[in-house]
Amino acid sequence: PSLTVFSGVHKGFAPPSPGAAAETKAEDSINVEAGARLQRDRISGEVVAFFNDYSNLLGRDTLSTGGTGAGDLFNGGEVRVHGVEASTLWRVFATDRVSVPVRLTYTLTQAEFRNSFQSQFGPWGTVQRGYELPYVPRHQGFAAVDVEARAWRVRIDATAISRMRTAAGTGALMETRSTDVTFAIGGSAEYVLTPNARLFASVQNATNHAYVVARHPSGVRPGAPRRVMVGLNVELGR
């Protein structure tokens, strides 16, 4: 009763948009996942393994990828993406008045081209079989601790993302062709005034950590700086 095992196989298909070049192929893939969920008292968790097998992956020319924004599509050929994701929720303390849940999530991803080709798509360029895809982090993690009561809630969270390539390649990451490690601490709080109104406050990147998140378009792009928000949320029409 406390354990669920699941799996699925899905067919992915995305045709080229109207006006695409004649040589543009449809994006086509087979996606497989398998995992398990466990629920025991105050602890619940899930582990999922995934495998995405593309017979053709499409890249799109956009301003955010350093292109002209024309939306042109580029064939990427065979690509394999596989990995595992694990998450858990543990209610460390729980009564009728106060609850303290702790959330943890971790994702491991490996993505690589399975063919060699020359592409006009900026982040790909000259690709050899076995090159890793750009902008796919190997490691991602998230942690959050909440203190919840009937009228208020406080959260502290942290996000961590490993360095990732900004251009297709293999081997050790080069500083000029990769991002920085992302580590951002944040927090939030809210207080219920009435059934339809609540006060809230939040802070993102509380330490104001500076880091590179991309090198497209046109050079280095930093992560978001510290941001503080305070406000009143009112629901109307209830």
C-alpha positions as CSV (number, residue, x, y, z in Angstrom):
1,P,0.0,0.0,0.0
2,S,2.9,2.4,0.6
3,L,4.8,1.6,-2.6
4,T,3.8,2.4,-6.2
5,V,5.9,1.4,-9.3
6,F,5.2,3.0,-12.6
7,S,6.6,3.2,-16.1
8,G,5.7,4.7,-19.5
9,V,6.7,4.9,-23.1
10,H,5.8,8.0,-25.1
11,K,6.2,8.9,-28.8
12,G,7.3,12.5,-29.4
13,F,6.7,14.3,-32.7
14,A,6.9,17.9,-33.7
15,P,6.6,18.9,-37.4
16,P,8.5,21.8,-38.8
17,S,6.7,25.1,-38.7
18,P,5.3,26.6,-42.0
19,G,8.0,28.3,-44.1
20,A,10.9,26.0,-42.8
21,A,13.6,25.1,-45.3
22,A,12.9,22.0,-47.4
23,E,15.7,20.0,-45.7
24,T,14.2,20.5,-42.3
25,K,13.0,17.2,-40.8
26,A,10.3,16.7,-38.1
27,E,11.5,16.3,-34.5
28,D,10.9,12.7,-33.6
29,S,11.6,10.8,-30.4
30,I,10.8,7.8,-28.2
31,N,10.7,8.7,-24.4
32,V,10.8,6.1,-21.7
33,E,10.5,6.5,-17.9
34,A,10.4,4.1,-15.0
35,G,10.3,4.8,-11.3
36,A,8.8,4.3,-7.9
37,R,7.0,6.3,-5.2
38,L,7.1,5.6,-1.5
39,Q,4.7,7.0,1.2
40,R,5.5,6.1,4.8
41,D,4.1,8.2,7.7
42,R,5.8,11.6,7.5
43,I,8.1,10.7,4.6
44,S,7.3,10.5,0.9
45,G,9.8,10.1,-2.0
46,E,10.1,9.4,-5.7
47,V,12.8,8.1,-7.9
48,V,12.5,8.3,-11.7
49,A,14.9,7.1,-14.5
50,F,14.3,8.6,-17.9
51,F,15.7,7.9,-21.4
52,N,14.8,10.1,-24.4
53,D,16.0,8.8,-27.8
54,Y,15.7,11.4,-30.6
55,S,16.0,10.3,-34.2
56,N,16.1,14.1,-35.0
57,L,16.4,17.0,-32.6
58,L,15.5,20.5,-33.9
59,G,17.3,23.7,-32.9
60,R,15.6,27.1,-33.3
61,D,17.3,30.4,-34.2
62,T,16.1,32.8,-31.6
63,L,17.5,36.0,-30.1
64,S,18.2,34.2,-26.8
65,T,20.4,31.7,-28.6
66,G,22.4,34.4,-30.3
67,G,20.7,34.3,-33.6
68,T,18.7,36.8,-35.6
69,G,15.4,35.9,-34.2
70,A,14.1,34.6,-37.5
71,G,13.0,31.3,-36.0
72,D,14.8,29.2,-38.5
73,L,15.0,25.5,-37.7
74,F,18.2,23.3,-37.8
75,N,18.4,19.5,-37.8
76,G,20.4,18.1,-34.9
77,G,20.1,14.5,-35.9
78,E,20.2,11.7,-33.3
79,V,20.4,12.7,-29.7
80,R,20.2,10.7,-26.5
81,V,19.2,12.2,-23.1
82,H,19.1,10.0,-20.0
83,G,19.3,10.5,-16.3
84,V,17.5,10.1,-13.0
85,E,15.6,12.4,-10.7
86,A,15.0,11.8,-7.0
87,S,12.8,13.9,-4.7
88,T,11.6,13.6,-1.1
89,L,9.3,15.3,1.4
90,W,9.9,14.8,5.1
91,R,7.7,16.4,7.7
92,V,10.3,16.7,10.5
93,F,7.7,18.0,12.9
94,A,3.9,18.0,12.5
95,T,1.1,18.9,14.9
96,D,-2.4,20.4,14.5
97,R,-0.8,23.9,14.9
98,V,2.6,23.7,13.2
99,S,4.2,21.7,10.5
100,V,7.9,21.7,9.4
101,P,8.3,20.0,5.9
102,V,11.7,19.6,4.3
103,R,11.9,19.1,0.5
104,L,14.9,17.8,-1.4
105,T,15.2,17.3,-5.2
106,Y,18.2,16.1,-7.3
107,T,18.4,15.6,-11.0
108,L,21.3,13.9,-13.0
109,T,21.2,14.4,-16.8
110,Q,23.5,13.3,-19.6
111,A,22.7,14.5,-23.1
112,E,24.8,13.8,-26.2
113,F,24.7,13.8,-30.0
114,R,24.9,10.4,-31.7
115,N,26.0,11.6,-35.1
116,S,28.6,14.1,-36.6
117,F,27.5,17.1,-38.6
118,Q,28.2,20.8,-39.4
119,S,25.5,23.2,-38.3
120,Q,24.8,26.8,-38.9
121,F,23.1,26.9,-35.5
122,G,25.4,28.9,-33.2
123,P,25.5,26.8,-30.0
124,W,26.1,23.6,-32.1
125,G,28.6,24.5,-34.8
126,T,30.9,21.5,-35.8
127,V,29.6,18.5,-33.9
128,Q,31.2,15.1,-33.5
129,R,29.5,12.0,-32.3
130,G,29.6,11.9,-28.5
131,Y,29.6,15.7,-28.1
132,E,27.5,16.9,-25.2
133,L,24.5,19.2,-25.8
134,P,25.0,22.8,-24.7
135,Y,22.9,24.3,-21.9
136,V,22.0,21.0,-20.3
137,P,23.4,20.9,-16.7
138,R,24.7,17.6,-15.4
139,H,23.6,18.2,-11.8
140,Q,20.7,20.2,-10.4
141,G,19.5,20.3,-6.8
142,F,16.9,22.1,-4.7
143,A,16.3,22.2,-1.0
144,A,13.6,24.0,1.0
145,V,12.6,24.1,4.7
146,D,9.1,25.4,5.6
147,V,7.5,26.3,8.9
148,E,3.7,26.3,8.4
149,A,1.0,27.4,10.8
150,R,-2.7,28.1,10.3
151,A,-2.2,31.8,9.6
152,W,1.4,32.1,8.4
153,R,4.2,30.3,6.6
154,V,8.0,30.9,6.3
155,R,10.3,29.2,3.8
156,I,14.1,29.2,3.3
157,D,15.3,27.5,0.0
158,A,18.5,26.9,-2.0
159,T,19.0,26.1,-5.6
160,A,22.3,24.6,-7.0
161,I,23.1,24.0,-10.7
162,S,26.4,22.7,-12.0
163,R,28.5,24.3,-14.7
164,M,27.2,23.5,-18.2
165,R,28.5,23.9,-21.7
166,T,27.5,26.9,-23.8
167,A,28.6,25.2,-27.0
168,A,28.6,21.5,-28.1
169,G,31.7,19.7,-27.0
170,T,33.4,17.0,-24.9
171,G,36.0,16.7,-22.3
172,A,36.9,19.2,-19.5
173,L,34.8,22.4,-19.5
174,M,36.5,25.5,-20.7
175,E,35.9,28.8,-18.8
176,T,35.1,30.7,-22.0
177,R,32.6,28.1,-23.3
178,S,30.7,27.3,-20.1
179,T,28.6,28.8,-17.3
180,D,29.4,29.2,-13.6
181,V,28.1,27.1,-10.8
182,T,24.8,28.5,-9.7
183,F,24.0,28.6,-6.0
184,A,21.2,30.9,-4.9
185,I,19.6,31.2,-1.5
186,G,16.1,32.6,-1.1
187,G,13.2,32.9,1.3
188,S,9.6,33.8,1.5
189,A,6.9,34.4,4.1
190,E,3.2,35.0,4.1
191,Y,0.5,35.9,6.6
192,V,-3.2,35.4,6.1
193,L,-5.2,38.5,7.0
194,T,-8.6,37.2,5.8
195,P,-9.8,34.3,3.7
196,N,-9.3,36.5,0.7
197,A,-6.3,38.5,1.6
198,R,-2.7,37.8,2.6
199,L,0.5,39.7,3.1
200,F,3.6,38.2,1.5
201,A,7.4,38.9,1.3
202,S,10.1,37.2,-0.7
203,V,13.8,37.5,-1.4
204,Q,15.7,35.8,-4.3
205,N,19.5,35.4,-4.4
206,A,19.7,36.7,-0.9
207,T,23.5,36.8,-0.9
208,N,23.6,38.7,-4.2
209,H,25.9,36.1,-5.7
210,A,27.2,37.0,-9.2
211,Y,27.5,34.1,-11.7
212,V,27.4,33.5,-15.4
213,V,24.2,31.7,-16.6
214,A,24.7,32.0,-20.4
215,R,27.0,33.2,-23.2
216,H,24.2,33.8,-25.7
217,P,23.3,36.1,-27.2
218,S,26.3,38.4,-27.7
219,G,28.5,37.4,-24.7
220,V,28.2,36.7,-21.0
221,R,24.8,36.9,-19.3
222,P,24.7,37.1,-15.5
223,G,22.2,35.5,-13.2
224,A,19.5,37.6,-11.5
225,P,20.7,39.9,-8.7
226,R,19.2,40.1,-5.3
227,R,15.4,40.9,-5.5
228,V,13.1,41.7,-2.6
229,M,9.3,41.8,-3.0
230,V,6.7,42.8,-0.5
231,G,3.0,43.0,-1.2
232,L,-0.6,42.3,-0.5
233,N,-2.5,39.5,-2.4
234,V,-6.3,39.9,-2.6
235,E,-8.6,37.4,-4.3
236,L,-11.8,38.9,-5.7
237,G,-15.1,37.4,-6.7
238,R,-15.2,34.6,-4.1
